[in-house]
Amino acid sequence: MNADFTAEDLAFQEEVRSFLENEFPAEYQAKIDANIRLSKEEIINWQKILYKKGWAAPSWPVEYGGTGWTQIQQHMFATEMGLIGAPDPVPFGMKMVAPIIMAYGNDEQKARFLPDILESNVWWCQGYSEPNAGSDLASLKTAAVRDGDHYVVNGAKTWNTYGQYADWIFCLVRTDNTVKKQEGISFLLIDMKSPGVSLKPIYLLDGHAEVNEVFFDDVKVPVENLIGEENKGWTYAKVLLTHERTNISGVPRGKRRLRALKRIAAETDDGFGNSMMENQTFRNRVASIEIELKALEYAELRTLASISTGKAPGPESSILKIVGTELAQRIDEIFVDLAAYHCLPFVPEQFEDGFQGTPLGPGNSAASALTYFNNRKASIYGGSNEIQRNIICKAVLGL
């Protein structure tokens, strides 16, 4: 891999930076800087701004509305988005189900679903994990029984992110109980407005109902919503998960948070008349994080370089997922240490639009604890880090 960017790449980077500075709404950036969550409508509006520019789906093939960018240009775009704080398009449609529809769906499914995903007319969510399956996804029990030109689905999914906003859900369902568990799973697309679909919110440690349980009670799903072949869903799911894990590495967001950490540390007294950034022990912790973040970025660039030659992400995606999520959690810990007693007040409403109170501590330090709580899940979603270590042992070490 050549780490030197070409003049064309650097010109592209400037174009992206200029676009974001001019087109990313200032009121959205103000909310993000104040740790206030954007609404569904604001997220969709931003995605439609990207769509109008032609930049909604950088990784899609051109024939489906993608940009035709190189892997390096996609990396630059993601980096600039992360540095300014602009949210990525909701991944469940753009980065998860869409590539599966492109690879394994038929022409009718591509024509039906891909344009609405590209234009952000439809919000998707994921139906993988189940209440009693733990980390063994293949042990799922949600059943889909063929009845004429429909499947009848019964069961439950859990840890469903933002399902309360979703129009559609892509699900792994069991269509055969007589074979090895991985061989009896199918990939089904379900309209969330179907009779028999219901949601129950799950409130996380930060007080926000970000995830849900989803229940299916005799839900009728047209057979044409089956992606690929019946009982081949496990194969499709593994492809989806490798892309999800690569995207979880979070280098751009890590860079932005590290920059904010340094700024807050420079404004925080260490108790001896100096700023925390002048405290050698603290500086060493920050330097260690910065070095590891740079190493992670180069590992991601190597993976992207490999993908650009036509290779699919393999165990590298597991490595990126482990290192990226655990590094993000270490950054959270430093924020908490820096905020000290300002972390103590539990005021979850301060992250909702319209909060009239006064943020506590330098850089709204009270947010540090809730961010820390929320990001504990990062080492679990996309396949727990313990499972990723098993994948690496088998794929890389042959154990």
GUMAR-487888 format. One record per residue: residue in three letters; x, y, z of N, C-alpha, C in turn. Coordinates in steps of 0.2 Angstrom, whole numbers, plus 2048, in hexadecimal, padded with zeros to 3 digits. Each point is the difference from the previous one (the first is absolute). Last residue first. Layout:
ALAXYZXYZXYZ;...
***
This chain:
LEU7E07918487FF7FD8077F97FD800;GLY80E80E7EF7FE7F97FF7FF7FC806;LEU8058197FC8057FB8047FE7F97FE;VAL7F38117F68078027FF8057FB803;ALA7E87FC8008018027FA8088027FF;LYS7F77F98157FE7FB7FB8038027F9;CYS80280F8128037FA8028007FB7FB;ILE7F38137FE8078027FF8047F9801;ILE7E98008078018007F88078017FE;ASN7FB8018178007F97FE8018007F8;ARG7FF81580A8067FD8018007F87FE;GLN7EC80C7FE8058037FB8077FD801;ILE7EF7FC8117FF7FC7FA8048027FA;GLU80180D8138037F98027FF7FB7FA;ASN7F78167FF8078007FF8037F9802;SER7E78027F78048028068077FF7FF;GLY7ED8067EE8047FA802804802805;GLY7F38117F88047FD7FA8037FA801;TYR7FB80D8167FC8007FA8057FE7FA;ILE8098028167FC7FA7FF7FC8007FA;SER8108118088047FA8007FB7FA7FF;ALA7F78168038038007FA8047F97FF;LYS7F28088137FE7FB7FC8047FF7F9;ARG8048118118027F98037FE7FA7FB;ASN7FB8187FD8057FD7FC8037F9803;ASN7F080F80C7FD7FE7F98057FC7FC;PHE8078098157FB7FB8017FD7FD7F9;TYR80F8138008047FA8027FB7FA801;THR7F78157FB8037FD7FA8047FA802;LEU7F680B8117FB7FD7FC8037FD7FA;ALA80E80C80E7FE7FA8037FB7FD7FC;SER8088157F98057FB8007FE7F9803;ALA7F48167FF7FF7FB7FB8057FA800;ALA80281380F7FB7FB8027FE7FB7FB;SER80F8137FC8037FA8027FB7FB803;ASN8028157F17FA7FD8028027F9802;GLY8108107FC7FF7FC7FA7FA7FC802;PRO8098098168038017F97FD7FC7FB;GLY7EF8028148077FF8008038027F9;LEU7E67FD8018048008068087FE7FD;PRO7E880C7F58057FA7FF805801806;THR7E780A8018078027FF8057FA800;GLY7E48017F98058018068078027FE;GLN7EB7FB7F2802807802805801805;PHE7F77EE7EB803800807802807801;GLY7F87F87EA7FC804804802800808;ASP8067EB7F17FF8077FD7FB803805;GLU80F7ED80B7FB8017FB7FF8077FE;PHE8107F78108027FE7F97FA8017FB;GLN7FF8048188048057FD8027FF7F9;GLU7F37F180F7FC8057FB8058057FD;PRO8077F08118007FD7F97FC8057FB;VAL80E8018177FA8047FD8007FE7F9;PHE80D7FA8187FD7FC7FA7FA8047FE;PRO81980780E7F88017FE7FE7FC7FA;LEU8187FE8067FB7FD8057F98027FE;CYS8158077F57FD7FB7FD7FA7FD805;HIS8108128067FA8027FC7FC7FB7FC;TYR8147FC80F7F98008037FB8037FC;ALA8147FA7F18007FF8087F9800802;ALA80B8037E97FA8038037FF800807;LEU8127F47F58018087FF7FA803803;ASP7FF7E97FF805802805801808800;VAL7F17F67F07FE800807805802805;PHE8077FF7EA7FB8058007FD800807;ILE80E7EE7FB8048068017FB807801;GLU7F67EB7FA803800807804806802;ASP7F87FD7EA7FB801804802801807;ILE80F7F87F07FF8077FF7FA803805;ARG8047E97FE805803804800807800;GLN7F17F47F37FE800807805802805;ALA8047FF7E87FB8058027FE800807;LEU80E7EF7F98048078007FB805801;GLU7F87EB7FD803800806804807801;THR7F57FB7EC7FB801805803801807;GLY80E7FC7EC7FC8068007FB801806;VAL80D7EC7FE8048058017FC807800;ILE7F47EC7FA803800806804806802;LYS7F87FF7EA7FB800805802800807;LEU80F7FC7EF7FF8078007FA801805;ILE8067EA7FC8068048037FE807801;SER7F17F37F48007FE807805804804;SER8018017E87FA8048037FF7FF807;GLU8107F47F48028078027FB804803;PRO7FE7E97F7801801808802807801;GLY7F78017E98007FA804801801807;PRO7F780E7E88038008078007FA804;ALA8018007E57FB801805804801807;LYS80B8057E77FF7FB8057FB802805;GLY80880C7EC7FB7FB7FF7FF7FB805;THR80E8147FF8037FB7FB7FB7FB7FF;SER7FC8118108008037F98037FC7FB;ILE8007F98177F98007FD8008037F9;SER81480180C7FF7F97FE7F98007FD;ALA8068148098047FF7FA7FF7F97FE;LEU7F58068147FD8037FA8047FF7FA;THR8097F88147FA7FD7FE7FD8027FA;ARG81280C8088027FA7FD7FA7FC7FE;LEU7FB81380C8038027FA8027FA7FC;GLU7FB7FE8177FA8007FC8028027F8;ALA8117FF8107FD7F97FF7FA8017FB;TYR8098148078047FD7FA7FE7F97FF;GLU7F680C8127FE8037F98047FC7FA;LEU8057FA8177F97FD7FD7FE8037FA;ALA81380980A8027F97FE7F97FD7FD;LYS7FE81580A8038017FA8027F97FD;LEU7F78018157FB8027FB8038007F9;GLU80E7FC8127FC7FA7FF7FB8027FB;ILE80D8118088047FC7FC7FC7FA7FE;GLU7F680F80E8008037FA8057FB7FB;ILE7FC7FB8177FA7FF7FC8018027F9;SER81280480F7FF7F97FE7FA7FE7FC;ALA8048168088047FE7FB8007F97FE;VAL7F48088127FD8037FA8047FE7FA;ARG8087FA8167FA7FC7FE7FD8037F9;ASN81280C8098027F97FD7FA7FC7FF;ARG7FD8158098028017F98027F97FD;PHE7FA8018177FA8017FC8028007F9;THR81180080F7FD7FA8007FA8007FC;GLN80C8148038047FB7FC7FC7F9800;ASN7F58198018027FB8058037FA7FC;GLU7F78147F68078018028027FA805;MET7EA8017F78057FF7FB807801802;MET7EF80680F8017F98008047FE7FA;SER80481880A7FA7FC7FD8027F9800;ASN80880F8148027FF7F97FA7FD7FD;GLY8028058188018077FC8017FF7F9;PHE7FB7EE8108068038028028067FC;GLY7EC7F37FD801800807806803802;ASP7F97FD7E98027FA803800800808;ASP7F080E7EC8068008058017FA803;THR7F58067E77FF7FD807806800804;GLU7FE8067E97FC8058037FE7FD808;ALA80C7F37EF8048078007FC805805;ALA7F67EB7FB8067FF805804807801;ILE7EE7FE7F07FD8018078067FF805;ARG8067FE7E97FE8078017FD800808;LYS8077EB7F88068048017FD808802;LEU7F07F07FA8037FE807806805801;ALA7F58017EB7FC8038068037FF806;ARG80A7F57EE8018078007FC804805;LEU7FD7E97FE807802803801807800;ARG7EC7F87F6800800807807802803;ARG7FE7FE7E97FD8068027FF800808;LYS80A7ED7F68048067FE7FD807803;GLY7F47EB800805800805805806800;ARG7EF7FC7EF7FD803807806800805;PRO8077F77EB7FE8088007FD802807;VAL8057E87FE8068058017FE8077FF;GLY7F37EA8027FE806803806805800;SER7F97E77FB806802803800807802;ILE7EE7F37F6800802807806802802;ASN7FC7F87EA7FE807801800802807;THR8067EA7FA8058047FD7FE808801;ARG7F17EF8068058008058068057FD;GLU7ED7FB7F27FE804806806801805;HIS8027F27ED8008077FE7FE805806;THR8007E98038078027FF8008077FE;LEU7EB7F68038038018068088027FF;LEU7F27F97EE7FE807802804801807;VAL8037EB7F68038067FC7FE807802;LYS7F77ED80B8088018028038057FB;ALA7E97FB7FD801803806807801802;TYR7F97F37ED7FF8077FF802804806;THR8007E98028068027FC7FF8087FE;TRP7EF7F580C8068018048068027FC;GLY7EB7FC7F6800806803807801805;LYS7F57EE7F18068027FF802807803;ASN7EA7F38008057FC8048088027FE;GLU7EF8077ED7FE7FE8078057FC803;GLU8088127EE7FD7F98007FD7FF808;GLY8028197F78047FB7FE7FC7F9801;ILE7F581280C8068027FD8047F97FE;LEU7E48068058067FC8028068027FB;ASN7EA8097FE8048048058067FB802;GLU7ED7F87F38058047FB805805805;VAL7EE7F28098067FC7FE8058047FC;PRO7EF80D8128007FD7F98077FC7FF;VAL7F58028198058047FB8007FD7F9;LYS7F180181A8007FE7F98058047FB;VAL7FE7FA81C8018057FB8017FD7F9;ASP7FB7F88197FD7FE7F98008067FB;ASP80C8088137FA7FB8027FC7FF7FA;PHE81980B8097FC7FE7FA7FB7FB802;PHE81081580C7FD7FA8017FC7FF7F9;VAL81680E80B7FB8007FB7FD7F9800;GLU8108118117FE7FA7FF7FA8007FA;ASN8148148047F97FD8018007F8800;VAL81181A8037FE7F97FD7FA7FD802;GLU8078168078037FF7F97FF7FA7FC;ALA7F880F8157FE7FA7FD8027FF7F9;HIS80C80D8177FD8017F97FD7F97FD;GLY80D8058157F98028017FC8017F9;ASP8177F78058008078007F9803800;LEU8057E88008038038067FF808800;LEU7EE7F47F18077FF802802803806;TYR7E77F77F78048068028077FE802;ILE7ED7F57EF8057FE805804807802;PRO7E57FB7F48078038008047FD806;LYS7EE7F47EF800802807807803801;LEU7EE7FA7EA806801803800802808;SER7F27F17E9800805806807801803;VAL7F07F37EA8078038027FF805806;GLY7ED7F67F58047FB804807802802;PRO7F480A7EA7FD7FD8068047FB803;SER80D8127F17FC7FA8007FD7FE806;LYS8108127FB7F98028017FB7F97FF;MET8188007FD7FF8018077F9802801;ASP80A7F07EC7FD8078017FF801808;ILE8137EF7F67F98008037FE808801;LEU8137ED7F37FE8078017F9800802;LEU8147EB8027F98027FF7FF808801;PHE8117E97FE8018078017F98037FD;SER8077E680C7FE8047FA800808801;ILE8097E580B7FF8078017FF8047F9;GLY8087E88077F88018007FE807800;GLU8177F78027FE7FF7F97F88017FF;GLN80D8028158028057FB7FD8007F9;LYS7FD7EF8117FC8068028028067FB;LYS7FF7E67F98048048047FE807800;VAL7EC7F27FA8078007FE804803805;THR7E87FF8018027F97FF8077FF7FE;ASN7F18148038027FE8068037F9800;ASP7FA8177EF8017F88008037FE807;THR7FC8177FB7FB7FD7FB8017F8800;ARG8068188108017F97FF7FA7FD7FB;VAL80C81A8007FA7FC8038027F87FE;LEU80A81C8008027F97FF7FA7FC804;CYS7FD8197F58007FB8068047FA7FD;PHE7FB81C7FC8027FA7FC8027FB806;ILE7ED8167FE8067FC8048027FB7FC;TRP7F281A7FD8017F97FE8067FD805;ASP7F88158037FA7FE7FC8017F97FE;ALA80980F8178017FC7FA7FA7FF7FC;TYR80680B8167FF8047FA8007FC7FA;GLN8027F58157FA8048017FF8057FA;GLY8137F28037FB7FD7FC7F9804801;TYR8198038087FB8057FC7FB7FD7FC;THR8107EE8088028078007FB8047FC;ASN7FF7E880E7FE8027F9801808800;TRP8027ED8118068047FE7FF8037F9;THR7F27EB8028028048058068047FE;LYS7E97EF7F68078037FF802805806;ALA7ED7EA7FB8028078038078017FE;GLY7E97F07F7806800803801807803;ASN7F37F47EA7FE800807807800804;VAL7F48027E58068018047FD801807;VAL7F97F67E67FD802807805800805;TYR8008037E48037FC8057FC803806;HIS7F67FE7E68038048068047FB805;ASP7F37F97EC8048057FD803805806;GLY7F87E88077FE8037FA8058057FD;ASP8077FA8167F87FF7FF7FE8037FA;ARG8187FA8107FD8027F97F97FE800;VAL80F8088157FD7FA7FD7FC8027FA;ALA8148098137FC8027FA7FD7FA7FC;ALA80B80881B7FE7FB7FA7FC8037FB;THR8138058157FB8037FC7FE7FC7FA;LYS8127FC8107FA7FC8007FB8037FC;LEU81D7FF8027FA8048007FA7FB7FF;SER8197FC8017FB7FD8047F9803801;ALA8158097F57FD7FA7FC7FB7FC804;LEU80D8128097FA8037FC7FD7FA7FC;ASP80E8038177FF7FB7FB7FA8017FB;SER80680D8148058017FB7FF7FB7FA;GLY7EB80280F8068028028058027FA;ALA7E87F78028057FD7FB807802802;ASN7E98068088037FA8038057FD7FC;PRO7F48157FA8008008078047FA803;GLU8078087E77FA7FE8038017FF808;SER80C80D7E78007FD8077F97FE803;TYR80080A7EA8057FA8007FF7FD807;GLY7F58147F07FD7FB8058057FA800;GLN80181C7F98027FA8007FD7FB805;CYS7F88187F18037FD8068027F97FF;TRP7F98187F08017F98018037FE807;TRP7F28157F18057FF8057FF7F8802;VAL7FA8107E97FF7FB8048057FF806;ASN8028107EF7F98018017FD7FA805;SER8178077F67FE8018087F9801800;GLU80D7FB7EC7FD8078017FE801807;LEU80A7EB7F98048057FE7FE807802;ILE7F27EE8048058008058058057FE;ASP7EE7FC7F17FE804806805800806;PRO8057F57EB7FF8077FF7FE804806;LEU8037E78008068048007FF8087FF;PHE7EE7EE8008028028078068057FF;ARG7F47F67ED7FB802805803803806;ALA80D7F77EE7FC8067FE7FB802805;LYS80D7ED8058048057FF7FC8077FE;GLN7F57EC8018018028078058067FF;GLU7FA7F57EC7FB803803801803807;ASP8117F37F57FF8077FD7FA804803;ASN80B7EE8107FE8007F97FF8077FE;GLY8117F98157F98017FE7FF8007F8;TYR8167FE80C7FC7FA8007F88017FE;ALA8128128008047FA7FF7FB7F97FF;MET7F78168068048017F98037F97FE;ILE7F58028157FB8007FB8048007F9;ILE80D8028137FE7F97FF7FA8007FB;PRO80A8158058057FC7FD7FD7F87FF;ALA7F281080C8008017F98067FC7FC;VAL7FC7FF8187FB7FC7FC8018017F9;MET81080C80E7FF7F98027FB7FC7FB;LYS8078187FF8067FC8017FF7F8801;MET7EE8117FD8058027FB8067FB800;GLY7ED7FE8107FE7FF7F98068017FB;PHE8048018177FC7FA7FF7FE7FF7F9;PRO80D81380A8037FB7FD7FC7FA7FE;VAL7FC81B8017FE7FB8048037F97FD;PRO80D8167FA7FA7FD7FE7FE7FA805;ASP81181080A8007FC7FA7F97FE7FF;PRO80681780D7FF7F98018007FC7F9;ALA80F8168087FA7FE7FC7FF7F9801;GLY81280D8097FB7FE8057FA7FE7FC;ILE8178077F97FB8068017FA7FE804;LEU8117F07FB8038068047FC805801;GLY7F97EC7F48017FF807802806804;MET7FE8017E87F98008038017FF808;GLU8137FE7F37FE8078007F9801804;THR8097EA7FC8048048057FE807801;ALA7F67F27EF7FE7FE807804804805;PHE8068047EA7F98028017FE7FE807;MET8147F77F98018088017F9803802;HIS8017E97FA803801806800807802;GLN7F97FB7EA7FB7FE805802801807;GLN8108027EF7FB8068007FA7FF805;ILE8107EE7FD8038068037FB806801;GLN7F97ED7F38007FF807803805804;THR7F68087E98057FB8027FF7FF808;TRP7EB8097F18068028038057FA802;GLY7E98017F68057FF7FC807802803;THR7E88028078048067FE8067FE7FB;GLY7E67F38038068028048058057FD;GLY7EA7F57F9800807802806801805;TYR7FC7EC7F37FB8008057FF807803;GLU8117FA7F07FA7FE7FD7FA801804;VAL8178038087FD8067FC7F97FE7FD;PRO8087F48178028007F97FD8067FC;TRP80480381A7FB7FC7FC8038007F9;SER80980B8148027FA7FF7FC7FC7FB;PRO7FB8178078078007FD8027F97FE;ALA7E880C8048037F98018077FF7FD;ALA7F48168017FD7FC8068037F9801;TRP8058147F08057FE8057FD7FB805;GLY7F68107EE8037FA7FD8057FC805;LYS7F28158048078017FD8037FA7FD;LYS7EB7FE80A7FF8067FB8078017FD;TYR7FF7F18127FD7FD7FA8008057FA;LEU8068088168067FC7FD7FD7FD7F9;ILE7F180B80C8048057FE8067FC7FC;LYS7F07F380C7FE8037F98048057FD;GLN8057F88168027FB7FB7FD8027F9;TRP7FC80E8128078007FE8017FB7FB;ASN7EB8008098018067FC8078007FD;ILE7FA7EF80F7FD7FF7F98028067FC;ILE8058028178047FB7FD7FE7FF7F8;GLU7F280E80D8068037FF8057FB7FC;GLU7EC7F88087FE8047FA8078047FE;LYS8007F28137FF7FC7FA8008047FA;SER80C80C8147F97FD7FF8017FB7FA;LEU8158078107FC8027FA7FA7FC7FF;ARG80E8058187FF7FB7FA7FC8047FB;ILE81280B8107F97FF8007FE7FC7FA;ASN8168098097FE7F98027F87FF800;ALA80E8147F97FD8008067FD7F9803;ASP80A8037EA8058038047FD800808;ILE7F17FA7EF8057FB801805802805;LYS7F08107FA7FD7FB8048057FA801;ALA8078117F17FF8038077FD7FB805;GLN8017FB7E98077FF803800803807;TYR7EC8017F48017F9801807800804;GLU7FA8157F87FC7FE8068017F9802;ALA80A8087EC8038038067FC7FE806;PRO8007F17E97FC806803804802807;PHE80C7F77EA7FE7FD8067FC805804;GLU80A8077EC7FA7FD7FF7FD7FC806;ASN81680C7FD7FB8057FE7F97FC800;GLU8147F58078008078047FA8047FE;LEU8047EB7F47FD7FF807800807804;PHE8098007EA7F97FE8007FD800807;SER8178037FE7FD8067FE7F87FF800;ARG80F7ED8038008058067FC8067FF;VAL8027F17EE7FC7FD805800805806;GLU80F8057EF7F98017FE7FB7FE805;GLU8177FD8047FE8078017F98017FE;GLN8097EA7FC7FF8028087FE807801;PHE8067FA7EA7F97FD8027FF801807;ALA8158067F87FB8057FD7F97FD802;LEU8117F28068008068047FB8057FE;ASP8047ED7F37FC7FE806800806804;GLU80B8027EC7F98007FF7FD7FE806;ALA8178018017FD8077FF7F97FF7FF;THR8097EB80C8028047FA7FD807800;PHE8097F18167FA8017FC8028047FA;ASP80D7ED80F8008077FE7FA8017FC;ALA8067EB80A7FD8048048008087FE;ASN8017E67F48038068007FC805804;MET8027E48017FC806800804806800;
***
